[in-house]
């Protein structure tokens, strides 16, 4: 299987390093408009070819799989280009900048018959897989409440500050909050009611808080980019009828007892503002296995990824802006 990647900065750098060390594939090419940066990351005498022109890479290499790790507003355009060239696509989240964008992509997937998956990595992370398994097993009865948090310093490291441009990133809701929105949507579906509040890039701080009402269950999601120099942090507290699970400071507790995953699937250094995390290699391996076995990506279907964008939009529409 021939694999190529476009975008090797930030999260793309994480994917890039995974492919370079992966067996069972032929990593043929990497593309980035910042060609000098790409050459530096590739090192001397790389076993793959380097490009600064995406269309040229597609036409020359004819990859079986293209991994898209470029700015959000480019995801759909580049995914469509890849599928029309004959490639399958793994794209960094979010699926698209809005629902109209996602609908174009869904139409292309249907028309070309190519396989596509959005890399919603939280669905593959150990602590979140564990929560899903506990809920589905009924181990502690019905889920009664779920509180999720995700914070970081305002991302001022992106190329030409594209993340601070709402038209390109969607700001904190579409870049950071979407991880928890996607997980909740995949776990519980669409809520009956939504309420929230947000502040949109006031003095480089952008935060959002939303509550979702489900039958017999309430969910809250709190997210922030803050001007303060704070480390990335994500966690949750899930309360069931007969127990609770809590993810705090990277440690998972089941009714107060620590759950030890060891180094299962962990990437200790990523080169960005998160470290000692899992899920990234797992999502890539999963999608490649789907391609090799001609199976649909049931863990993250295109339709589910598009529903997440719809829920982000409904959440933003429900919010009071302060």
Rosetta silent file (secondary structure, phi, psi, omega in degrees, C-alpha in Angstrom):
SEQUENCE: XXXXXXXXXXXXXXXXXXXXXXXXXXXXXXXXXXXXXXXXXXXXXXXXXXXXXXXXXXXXXXXXXXXXXXXXXXXXXXXXXXXXXXXXXXXXXXXXXXXXXXXXXXXXXXXXXXXXXXXXXXXXXXXXXXXXXXXXXXXXXXXXXXXXXXXXXXXXXXXXXXXXXXXXXXXXXXXXXXXXXXXXXXXXXXXXXXXXXXXXXXXXXXXXXXXXXXXXXXXXXXXXXXXXXXXXXXXXXXXXXXXXXXXXXXXXXXXXXXXXXXXXXXXXXXXXXXXXXXXXXXXXXXXXXXXXXXXXXXXXXXXXXXXXXXXXXXXXXXXXXX
SCORE:     score description
SCORE:     0.000 S_00000001
   1 L     0.000  125.315 -179.995    0.000    0.000    0.000 S_00000001
   2 E   -90.889  124.530 -176.958    1.419    3.361   -1.078 S_00000001
   3 E  -118.485  138.065  175.087    0.908    6.123    1.493 S_00000001
   4 E  -133.617  154.613 -179.966    1.502    9.866    1.125 S_00000001
   5 E  -129.023  143.850  173.075    0.961   12.754    3.525 S_00000001
   6 E  -121.112  123.184 -176.839    0.254   16.437    2.968 S_00000001
   7 L    94.081  108.595 -177.916    1.136   18.795    5.832 S_00000001
   8 L  -123.581   18.447  174.377    3.902   17.836    8.271 S_00000001
   9 L  -101.148  154.112  179.363    3.753   20.667   10.792 S_00000001
  10 L    61.250 -126.522 -178.923    1.900   20.377   14.103 S_00000001
  11 H   -63.662  -30.797  176.639   -0.322   17.298   14.064 S_00000001
  12 H   -60.032  -32.815  177.168    0.997   16.415   10.624 S_00000001
  13 H   -64.371  -33.880  177.546    4.413   15.959   12.196 S_00000001
  14 H   -66.076  -49.444  179.184    2.937   13.312   14.507 S_00000001
  15 H   -62.153  -42.682 -179.510    1.405   11.397   11.595 S_00000001
  16 H   -55.059  -47.576 -178.669    4.587   11.849    9.531 S_00000001
  17 H   -69.471  -31.235  176.914    6.746   10.182   12.172 S_00000001
  18 H   -64.810  -47.743 -179.210    4.267    7.318   12.593 S_00000001
  19 H   -62.851  -37.792 -177.583    4.377    6.477    8.879 S_00000001
  20 H   -62.840  -26.599 -177.137    8.171    6.662    8.760 S_00000001
  21 L  -108.282    9.463 -175.173    8.380    3.917   11.375 S_00000001
  22 L   -92.865  136.713  175.330    5.440    1.796   10.232 S_00000001
  23 L   -94.247  157.737  176.044    5.855   -1.659    8.726 S_00000001
  24 L    87.050    4.831  175.522    3.539   -3.160    6.124 S_00000001
  25 L  -132.883  165.972  172.141    3.158    0.016    4.041 S_00000001
  26 E  -113.884  101.165 -179.927    5.182    1.842    1.399 S_00000001
  27 E   -80.021  106.019 -168.225    5.544    5.437    2.552 S_00000001
  28 E   -98.531  -27.707 -172.557    6.164    7.109   -0.795 S_00000001
  29 E  -161.151  153.697  173.115    5.854   10.875   -0.355 S_00000001
  30 E  -134.109  142.669 -176.840    5.387   13.895    1.885 S_00000001
  31 E  -132.238  137.354  174.064    4.178   17.328    0.797 S_00000001
  32 L  -159.306  138.239  179.469    4.302   20.721    2.457 S_00000001
  33 L   -67.153  -19.957  175.813    4.389   24.247    1.034 S_00000001
  34 L   -90.358   78.303 -168.186    7.135   24.984    3.592 S_00000001
  35 H   -65.702  -35.810  179.452    9.645   22.970    1.606 S_00000001
  36 H   -65.923  -39.962  176.292   12.732   23.868    3.633 S_00000001
  37 H   -63.128  -42.182  179.011   10.966   22.789    6.823 S_00000001
  38 H   -61.442  -44.921  179.221    9.919   19.554    5.106 S_00000001
  39 H   -61.848  -39.247  179.320   13.485   18.823    3.995 S_00000001
  40 H   -64.887  -42.533  179.280   14.739   19.426    7.519 S_00000001
  41 H   -68.373  -33.341 -178.461   12.168   17.026    9.000 S_00000001
  42 H   -72.519  -27.563 -179.217   12.876   14.397    6.360 S_00000001
  43 L    77.221 -175.605 -178.000   16.608   14.422    7.081 S_00000001
  44 L   -77.829  139.062  175.224   19.352   13.344    4.698 S_00000001
  45 L    51.187   56.087  178.832   18.613   10.753    2.000 S_00000001
  46 L   -66.688  154.965 -179.712   14.983   10.005    2.934 S_00000001
  47 L   -84.242    0.727 -179.747   13.434    6.830    1.529 S_00000001
  48 L  -125.958  164.507 -176.446   10.412    8.829    0.301 S_00000001
  49 E   -96.612  152.816 -175.521   10.056   11.756   -2.091 S_00000001
  50 E  -113.499  140.402 -178.836    9.359   15.358   -1.112 S_00000001
  51 E  -136.780  152.189  168.576    6.942   17.789   -2.760 S_00000001
  52 L  -116.811    5.657  178.786    5.753   21.347   -2.298 S_00000001
  53 L  -124.574  113.216 -174.998    2.939   20.929   -4.851 S_00000001
  54 H   -64.344  -45.232 -179.828    0.020   18.722   -3.756 S_00000001
  55 H   -61.677  -39.516  178.613   -1.454   18.194   -7.231 S_00000001
  56 H   -63.880  -41.762  179.438    1.956   17.155   -8.542 S_00000001
  57 H   -61.193  -44.773 -179.876    2.378   14.647   -5.711 S_00000001
  58 H   -62.126  -45.120 -176.599   -1.007   13.053   -6.443 S_00000001
  59 H   -69.048  -37.108 -175.830   -0.361   12.827  -10.178 S_00000001
  60 H   -80.098  -45.745 -172.073    3.198   11.509   -9.843 S_00000001
  61 H   -87.511  -29.505 -176.611    2.885    9.094   -6.935 S_00000001
  62 L    47.849   57.681 -177.166   -0.693    7.827   -7.383 S_00000001
  63 L   -69.259  155.278  173.599   -0.920    6.837   -3.686 S_00000001
  64 L   -80.137  -30.694 -179.036   -3.466    4.366   -2.329 S_00000001
  65 E  -136.584  130.605  172.271   -3.881    6.473    0.820 S_00000001
  66 E  -114.692  128.553  176.371   -3.438   10.195    1.366 S_00000001
  67 E  -102.028  120.574 -175.633   -3.250   11.533    4.921 S_00000001
  68 E  -104.275  116.379 -179.296   -4.361   15.183    5.097 S_00000001
  69 L  -129.384   41.987 -178.648   -2.929   17.229    7.970 S_00000001
  70 L   -98.768  176.816  177.217   -3.288   20.742    6.588 S_00000001
  71 L   -55.191  149.354 -171.945   -5.292   23.716    7.960 S_00000001
  72 H   -50.751  -44.430 -174.405   -8.976   23.024    8.519 S_00000001
  73 H   -67.795  -10.525  179.223  -10.328   25.117    5.640 S_00000001
  74 H   -98.490  -10.555 -172.375   -8.305   22.998    3.165 S_00000001
  75 H   -55.266  -52.020 -174.448   -9.452   19.553    4.349 S_00000001
  76 H   -68.296  -47.048  179.388  -12.438   19.086    2.049 S_00000001
  77 H   -56.158  -45.772 -177.499  -10.844   20.547   -1.080 S_00000001
  78 H   -73.898  -32.466  176.087   -7.765   18.371   -0.670 S_00000001
  79 H   -65.731  -42.420  178.113   -9.767   15.264    0.228 S_00000001
  80 H   -62.661  -43.562  177.551  -11.865   15.674   -2.927 S_00000001
  81 H   -57.795  -44.574 -178.079   -8.701   16.098   -5.022 S_00000001
  82 H   -64.346  -47.068 -177.614   -7.242   12.920   -3.526 S_00000001
  83 H   -66.391  -37.322  178.374  -10.361   10.807   -4.040 S_00000001
  84 H   -69.855  -20.536  176.058  -10.812   12.036   -7.616 S_00000001
  85 L   -85.401   -6.876  178.759   -7.200   11.008   -8.263 S_00000001
  86 L   106.535    5.002 -177.487   -8.023    7.478   -7.061 S_00000001
  87 L   -95.632  152.203  165.792   -6.762    7.639   -3.466 S_00000001
  88 E   -84.371  162.620 -171.420   -8.479    6.805   -0.200 S_00000001
  89 E  -134.444  130.755  163.077   -8.300    9.515    2.470 S_00000001
  90 E  -111.302  121.469 -176.867   -7.536    9.829    6.156 S_00000001
  91 E  -120.880  136.475  173.147   -8.059   13.470    7.133 S_00000001
  92 E   -57.140  153.821  175.875   -7.264   15.242   10.353 S_00000001
  93 L   -72.121  158.234   -6.807  -10.280   16.578   12.184 S_00000001
  94 L   -80.720  167.457 -179.710  -12.520   18.365   11.649 S_00000001
  95 L   -54.702  -44.779 -179.635  -14.116   16.871    8.558 S_00000001
  96 L  -157.661  175.527 -176.945  -14.759   20.361    7.168 S_00000001
  97 L   -76.776  -22.700  177.113  -15.152   23.996    8.094 S_00000001
  98 L  -160.954  177.047 -176.660  -18.990   23.736    8.029 S_00000001
  99 H   -66.036  -34.785  177.812  -21.848   21.407    7.087 S_00000001
 100 H   -62.321  -40.922  176.221  -21.985   22.652    3.502 S_00000001
 101 H   -59.844  -46.265 -178.791  -18.311   21.730    3.176 S_00000001
 102 H   -64.281  -37.222  179.869  -19.008   18.264    4.616 S_00000001
 103 H   -63.521  -37.329  175.822  -21.910   17.667    2.234 S_00000001
 104 H   -60.563  -41.316 -178.498  -19.591   18.229   -0.745 S_00000001
 105 H   -69.179  -42.523  178.480  -17.257   15.612    0.682 S_00000001
 106 H   -60.056  -39.625  178.082  -20.055   13.104    1.356 S_00000001
 107 H   -63.809  -39.617 -179.698  -21.187   13.469   -2.253 S_00000001
 108 H   -68.756  -40.359  177.486  -17.638   12.824   -3.477 S_00000001
 109 H   -58.506  -45.157 -179.609  -17.240    9.739   -1.284 S_00000001
 110 H   -65.771  -42.334 -175.916  -20.457    8.316   -2.752 S_00000001
 111 H   -69.959  -41.034 -175.387  -19.522    9.229   -6.330 S_00000001
 112 H   -87.603  -23.305 -177.065  -15.941    7.935   -6.268 S_00000001
 113 L    73.864   13.092  179.474  -16.485    4.906   -4.031 S_00000001
 114 L   -83.490  156.602  178.400  -13.264    5.671   -2.162 S_00000001
 115 L   -88.457  143.249 -176.598  -12.873    5.086    1.560 S_00000001
 116 E  -142.405  141.243  172.345  -12.615    8.081    3.879 S_00000001
 117 E  -144.213  135.033  170.680  -12.147    8.572    7.627 S_00000001
 118 E   -84.359  133.621 -176.517  -11.844   11.667    9.765 S_00000001
 119 E   -80.827   70.898  175.327   -9.105   11.233   12.386 S_00000001
 120 L   -82.440   84.802 -165.004  -11.266   11.868   15.464 S_00000001
 121 H   -64.779  -27.958 -177.160   -8.522   10.588   17.723 S_00000001
 122 H   -60.653  -31.655  178.255  -10.398   10.750   21.024 S_00000001
 123 H   -62.974  -17.742 -177.658  -12.558    7.812   19.889 S_00000001
 124 H  -106.224   -3.760 -177.761   -9.321    5.766   19.852 S_00000001
 125 L   -78.075  139.769 -172.408   -7.793    6.969   23.144 S_00000001
 126 H   -51.390  -48.016 -174.396   -7.596    4.373   25.921 S_00000001
 127 H   -66.903  -30.161 -179.334   -9.454    6.353   28.583 S_00000001
 128 H   -85.373  -34.079  171.513  -12.340    7.165   26.245 S_00000001
 129 H   -61.223  -41.190 -179.919  -12.536    3.638   24.807 S_00000001
 130 H   -60.735  -46.364  179.769  -12.716    2.433   28.426 S_00000001
 131 H   -62.105  -43.104  179.263  -15.641    4.746   29.215 S_00000001
 132 H   -60.356  -43.019 -178.332  -17.512    3.621   26.111 S_00000001
 133 H   -66.053  -39.491  177.743  -17.011   -0.057   27.053 S_00000001
 134 H   -63.892  -43.467 -179.233  -18.230    0.530   30.617 S_00000001
 135 H   -64.508  -46.823 -176.215  -21.322    2.321   29.366 S_00000001
 136 H   -69.319  -27.400  179.933  -22.144   -0.286   26.713 S_00000001
 137 H   -78.377  -20.110 -176.063  -21.606   -3.176   29.136 S_00000001
 138 L    74.683   17.339 -176.178  -23.992   -1.732   31.714 S_00000001
 139 L   -51.036  -43.271 -177.678  -21.376   -2.408   34.399 S_00000001
 140 L  -114.780   19.663 -179.250  -22.553    0.483   36.580 S_00000001
 141 L    80.987 -155.082 -173.933  -26.058    0.923   35.223 S_00000001
 142 L   -72.606  140.963  171.806  -27.305    4.004   33.438 S_00000001
 143 E   -73.346  126.590 -177.481  -25.024    6.978   32.731 S_00000001
 144 E  -104.108  -36.122  177.586  -26.444    9.943   34.641 S_00000001
 145 E  -152.910  150.902  177.397  -23.948   12.742   33.955 S_00000001
 146 E  -140.907  119.183  178.369  -20.783   13.371   31.982 S_00000001
 147 E  -114.395  124.359 -175.399  -18.603   16.465   32.473 S_00000001
 148 E  -122.743  143.145  179.573  -15.776   17.004   29.976 S_00000001
 149 E  -135.880  149.463  178.132  -12.977   19.582   29.925 S_00000001
 150 E  -157.760  119.978 -174.665  -10.242   20.486   27.441 S_00000001
 151 E  -136.526  154.260  169.826   -7.875   23.473   27.763 S_00000001
 152 E  -161.751  168.652  168.800   -4.669   24.865   26.309 S_00000001
 153 E   -66.094  154.687  176.843   -2.814   28.080   25.762 S_00000001
 154 L   -58.480  127.567 -175.946   -3.951   29.978   22.685 S_00000001
 155 L   -73.325  101.810  179.289   -2.205   28.303   19.723 S_00000001
 156 L  -109.181   21.894 -177.190    0.205   30.903   18.394 S_00000001
 157 L  -105.633   -6.128 -174.912    2.512   28.386   16.750 S_00000001
 158 L   -71.607  154.080 -178.771    0.551   27.655   13.541 S_00000001
 159 H   -59.571  122.182 -178.074    1.926   28.640   10.135 S_00000001
 160 H    53.931   27.474  177.243    1.074   32.304    9.500 S_00000001
 161 H    55.039   38.100 -178.665   -1.237   32.059   12.557 S_00000001
 162 H   -62.536  -28.004 -178.597   -3.957   30.306   10.554 S_00000001
 163 H   -68.826  -21.556  178.653   -5.474   28.910   13.764 S_00000001
 164 H   -88.678   -0.551  177.143   -6.255   32.431   14.944 S_00000001
 165 L   -98.979  110.491 -173.830   -8.178   33.117   11.722 S_00000001
 166 H   -60.069  -32.753 -179.470  -11.759   31.985   12.302 S_00000001
 167 H   -68.269  -18.805 -178.630  -12.408   31.522    8.580 S_00000001
 168 H  -104.448  -29.175 -175.949   -9.586   28.972    8.469 S_00000001
 169 H  -116.760  -23.511 -173.293   -9.845   27.182   11.840 S_00000001
 170 L    78.608    4.971 -179.327  -13.301   27.868   13.259 S_00000001
 171 H    58.847 -157.733 -165.161  -11.537   28.919   16.483 S_00000001
 172 H   -63.758  -33.074 -177.201  -11.809   26.962   19.723 S_00000001
 173 H   -66.346  -42.194 -176.480  -15.160   25.258   19.073 S_00000001
 174 H   -88.558  -18.092 -179.542  -14.117   23.644   15.799 S_00000001
 175 H   -97.044  -42.628 -173.074  -10.483   23.053   16.731 S_00000001
 176 H  -113.292  -50.359 -178.865  -10.525   21.958   20.387 S_00000001
 177 H   -61.479  -28.658 -177.057  -14.070   21.599   21.697 S_00000001
 178 H   -58.141  -28.567  178.545  -14.897   19.390   18.712 S_00000001
 179 H   -58.563  -47.967 -178.260  -12.941   16.498   20.277 S_00000001
 180 H   -76.876  -35.516  175.945  -15.409   16.231   23.146 S_00000001
 181 H   -61.080  -43.862 -179.943  -18.428   17.135   21.013 S_00000001
 182 H   -63.433  -43.428 -178.740  -17.498   14.338   18.614 S_00000001
 183 H   -63.048  -45.016 -179.910  -17.020   11.828   21.415 S_00000001
 184 H   -63.531  -43.224  179.349  -20.369   12.697   23.005 S_00000001
 185 H   -61.984  -39.755 -179.471  -22.138   12.567   19.640 S_00000001
 186 H   -72.196  -26.351 -177.242  -20.618    9.161   18.901 S_00000001
 187 H   -86.999  -41.717 -169.525  -21.559    7.885   22.379 S_00000001
 188 H  -121.469   -9.698 -177.157  -25.026    9.356   22.885 S_00000001
 189 L    84.861 -161.569 -178.228  -26.208   10.758   19.550 S_00000001
 190 L   -84.284  136.525 -177.263  -27.763   14.190   19.082 S_00000001
 191 L   -74.523  163.340  177.552  -29.077   15.894   22.254 S_00000001
 192 L   -79.982  -31.289 -178.978  -32.652   16.969   22.919 S_00000001
 193 E  -151.310  149.795 -178.660  -31.613   20.460   24.032 S_00000001
 194 E  -134.097  138.121  171.902  -28.440   22.599   24.055 S_00000001
 195 E  -139.016  148.933  179.990  -27.456   25.663   26.070 S_00000001
 196 E  -169.615  177.593  178.779  -24.135   27.451   26.238 S_00000001
 197 E  -146.213  147.773  177.770  -21.965   30.516   26.508 S_00000001
 198 E  -151.317  159.693  170.567  -18.787   31.564   24.734 S_00000001
 199 E  -127.132  124.211 -170.712  -16.221   34.322   24.321 S_00000001
 200 E  -104.213   99.491  172.880  -14.708   34.515   20.860 S_00000001
 201 E    51.182   52.275  172.594  -11.050   35.612   20.723 S_00000001
 202 E   -91.563  113.757  179.645  -11.183   38.516   23.132 S_00000001
 203 L    56.191   42.273  177.389   -7.566   39.504   23.865 S_00000001
 204 L    69.138    8.871  173.471   -6.359   36.141   22.482 S_00000001
 205 E  -109.184  137.867 -177.018   -8.601   34.154   24.845 S_00000001
 206 E  -143.239  114.793  178.695  -11.455   32.054   23.455 S_00000001
 207 E  -133.064  161.083 -179.717  -13.609   29.780   25.588 S_00000001
 208 E  -148.480  144.308  177.736  -16.889   27.913   25.300 S_00000001
 209 E  -138.172  130.652 -179.372  -19.157   26.037   27.679 S_00000001
 210 E  -139.857  149.000  172.414  -22.180   23.968   26.653 S_00000001
 211 E  -119.489  141.155  179.034  -24.690   21.625   28.246 S_00000001
 212 E  -120.447  131.096  178.033  -26.517   18.866   26.385 S_00000001
 213 E  -101.305  125.700  174.018  -29.741   17.295   27.608 S_00000001
 214 E  -121.422  170.578  175.735  -30.402   13.619   26.855 S_00000001
 215 L   -61.290  115.816  176.180  -33.006   11.242   28.233 S_00000001
 216 L    65.126   15.794 -177.829  -32.018   10.766   31.906 S_00000001
 217 E  -148.417  139.398  175.693  -28.516   12.189   31.296 S_00000001
 218 E  -120.321  137.581 -179.662  -26.889   15.622   31.276 S_00000001
 219 E  -123.050  137.340  172.516  -23.558   16.367   29.567 S_00000001
 220 E  -124.864  143.541  177.505  -21.364   19.435   29.957 S_00000001
 221 E  -131.493  125.558  179.235  -18.354   20.399   27.837 S_00000001
 222 E  -123.134  130.134 -175.473  -15.959   23.182   28.801 S_00000001
 223 E  -140.711  146.208  176.535  -13.159   24.285   26.505 S_00000001
 224 E  -154.942  139.285  158.984  -10.698   27.145   26.380 S_00000001
 225 E  -100.176  124.353 -177.120   -7.778   28.677   24.553 S_00000001
 226 E  -121.290  142.232  177.990   -6.235   30.988   27.100 S_00000001
 227 L   -60.690  -27.793  178.710   -3.710   33.771   26.739 S_00000001
 228 L   -63.284  150.670  179.358   -2.080   32.429   29.898 S_00000001
 229 L   -84.548   84.127 -178.271    0.838   30.036   29.443 S_00000001
 230 L  -117.191  146.954  178.690   -0.900   26.864   30.615 S_00000001
 231 L   -72.846  155.508  175.032   -0.177   23.263   29.581 S_00000001
 232 L   -61.674  139.145  177.970   -2.679   21.280   27.538 S_00000001
 233 E  -149.442  137.122  176.371   -5.102   19.344   29.721 S_00000001
 234 E  -140.509  144.755  179.286   -8.129   17.164   28.998 S_00000001
 235 E  -166.764  179.606  177.729  -10.326   15.090   31.280 S_00000001
 236 E  -159.049  161.637  169.985  -13.807   13.950   32.217 S_00000001
 237 E  -133.839  118.473  179.850  -16.011   12.715   35.068 S_00000001
 238 E  -112.862  122.361 -179.765  -18.731   10.186   34.243 S_00000001
 239 E  -110.678  124.094  178.166  -21.252    9.322   36.951 S_00000001
 240 E  -105.367  176.058  177.526  -23.384    6.205   36.594 S_00000001
 241 L   -58.779  -35.206 -172.746  -26.192    4.874   38.792 S_00000001
 242 L  -129.820   24.897  179.457  -23.751    2.631   40.663 S_00000001
 243 E   174.651  179.148  178.600  -20.259    3.998   40.037 S_00000001
 244 E  -150.017  156.798  176.108  -18.088    6.646   38.423 S_00000001
 245 E  -131.213  136.409 -175.923  -15.082    6.997   36.132 S_00000001
 246 E  -136.810  130.594  173.098  -12.768    9.990   36.182 S_00000001
 247 E  -109.437  116.452 -174.930   -9.915   11.073   33.911 S_00000001
 248 E  -141.669  125.426  179.420   -7.759   13.654   35.663 S_00000001
 249 L    52.993   39.412  176.716   -4.247   14.868   34.822 S_00000001
 250 L    80.626    2.171 -179.027   -3.768   11.985   32.424 S_00000001
 251 E  -114.117  133.566  179.887   -4.743    9.315   34.998 S_00000001
 252 E  -100.789  134.346  178.177   -7.946    7.267   34.761 S_00000001
 253 E  -122.248  133.860  175.542   -9.808    6.173   37.892 S_00000001
 254 E  -112.313  106.002 -175.706  -12.613    3.610   38.051 S_00000001
 255 L    51.475   42.457  176.199  -14.524    4.178   41.304 S_00000001
 256 L    88.174  -12.442 -179.695  -11.316    5.601   42.784 S_00000001
 257 E   -93.720  129.506 -178.753   -9.065    2.762   41.602 S_00000001
 258 E   -66.040  134.397  174.783   -6.346    3.700   39.132 S_00000001
 259 E  -101.092  119.220 -174.849   -6.620    2.067   35.703 S_00000001
 260 L  -104.915  112.824  176.620   -3.148    1.402   34.319 S_00000001
 261 L   -93.046   -2.241 -176.013   -2.808    1.148   30.536 S_00000001
 262 L    62.511 -137.050  178.277    0.985    1.160   30.709 S_00000001
 263 L  -103.715   24.873 -176.552    2.477    2.506   27.486 S_00000001
 264 L   -57.261  110.034  175.034   -0.253    0.979   25.307 S_00000001
 265 L    70.174   11.315 -173.775   -0.264    2.995   22.089 S_00000001
 266 E   -80.646  142.386  167.884    1.403    6.026   23.660 S_00000001
 267 E  -109.679  113.673 -171.933    3.416    8.659   21.829 S_00000001
 268 E   -77.878  -36.180  177.871    5.579   10.245   24.493 S_00000001
 269 E  -127.142  128.236 -177.119    6.849   13.226   22.482 S_00000001
 270 L  -111.138  -18.601 -175.827    4.819   14.801   19.686 S_00000001
 271 L    87.591   -3.358  175.110    6.644   18.043   18.966 S_00000001
 272 L  -121.841 -162.815 -170.267    3.523   20.067   19.817 S_00000001
 273 L   -85.122   19.905  172.629    1.856   21.132   23.054 S_00000001
 274 L  -130.699  149.516  179.352    0.709   17.629   24.022 S_00000001
 275 E  -150.704  166.878  178.626    2.796   14.654   25.078 S_00000001
 276 E    53.391   49.100 -176.901    2.514   11.177   26.549 S_00000001
 277 E  -121.306  159.764  178.996   -0.733   10.554   24.668 S_00000001
 278 E  -122.297  171.233  175.253   -2.264    7.568   22.887 S_00000001
 279 L   109.631  -32.053 -173.768   -4.662    7.056   20.011 S_00000001
 280 H   -66.783  -48.479  177.594   -2.761    8.590   17.102 S_00000001
 281 H   -67.245  -37.103 -178.104   -1.033    5.453   15.913 S_00000001
 282 H   -61.845  -41.394 -178.795   -4.137    3.418   16.680 S_00000001
 283 H   -68.285  -36.122  178.890   -6.419    5.441   14.403 S_00000001
 284 H   -68.227  -46.485  178.608   -3.933    5.197   11.532 S_00000001
 285 H   -60.536  -41.924 -179.795   -3.456    1.439   11.948 S_00000001
 286 H   -59.175  -47.775 -176.564   -7.228    0.968   12.161 S_00000001
 287 H   -68.536  -38.523  176.884   -7.913    2.800    8.891 S_00000001
 288 H   -62.939  -39.705  175.939   -5.095    1.044    7.061 S_00000001
 289 H   -62.700  -37.663  176.292   -6.518   -2.300    8.233 S_00000001
 290 H   -61.018  -42.854 -179.881   -9.915   -1.214    6.879 S_00000001
 291 H   -66.228  -46.018 -177.852   -8.332   -0.514    3.502 S_00000001
 292 H   -62.859  -32.017 -177.131   -6.354   -3.769    3.403 S_00000001
 293 L  -103.548    8.450  179.345   -9.462   -5.793    4.255 S_00000001
 294 L    52.360   49.233 -179.909  -11.880   -3.696    2.180 S_00000001
 295 L  -115.692  150.435  176.001  -13.989   -2.867    5.236 S_00000001
 296 L   -72.648  153.479  179.182  -15.834    0.368    6.117 S_00000001
 297 L   -85.016   80.946 -173.692  -14.437    2.527    8.915 S_00000001
 298 L   -69.305  -22.954  179.769  -17.262    1.829   11.361 S_00000001
 299 L   -69.991  -30.109  174.428  -15.469    3.476   14.299 S_00000001
 300 L  -143.890   91.594  178.030  -15.673    6.831   12.513 S_00000001
 301 L   -78.426  156.139  175.506  -18.037    6.795    9.548 S_00000001
 302 H   -57.725  -38.822 -179.155  -18.159    9.809    7.206 S_00000001
 303 H   -64.671  -38.749  178.715  -21.788   10.351    8.185 S_00000001
 304 H   -67.141  -41.295  178.572  -20.897   10.412   11.891 S_00000001
 305 H   -63.245  -37.473  177.706  -18.069   12.904   11.297 S_00000001
 306 H   -68.722  -37.195  176.416  -20.486   15.146    9.401 S_00000001
 307 H   -61.393  -34.713  177.878  -23.024   14.902   12.259 S_00000001
 308 H   -63.146  -42.048  176.869  -20.324   16.172   14.603 S_00000001
 309 H   -62.700  -40.508  176.908  -19.909   19.314   12.492 S_00000001
 310 H   -60.620  -41.358  179.775  -23.681   19.759   12.570 S_00000001
 311 H   -69.020  -36.076  173.798  -23.636   19.473   16.371 S_00000001
 312 H   -58.216  -46.395 -178.964  -20.812   22.035   16.602 S_00000001
 313 H   -63.732  -43.343  178.425  -22.958   24.435   14.557 S_00000001
 314 H   -64.042  -36.775  178.798  -26.056   23.797   16.688 S_00000001
 315 H   -64.505  -47.118  178.862  -23.952   24.318   19.810 S_00000001
 316 H   -62.594  -38.654  179.479  -22.609   27.647   18.580 S_00000001
 317 H   -65.185  -27.649 -176.758  -26.111   28.768   17.578 S_00000001
 318 H   -82.161  -13.246 -167.797  -27.348   28.013   21.110 S_00000001
 319 E   -83.893  144.987  166.957  -24.647   30.056   22.845 S_00000001
 320 E   -84.176  129.004  179.954  -24.806   33.434   24.494 S_00000001
 321 E   -96.139  127.562 -177.232  -21.765   35.431   23.339 S_00000001
 322 L  -119.932    0.000    0.000  -20.086   37.519   26.035 S_00000001
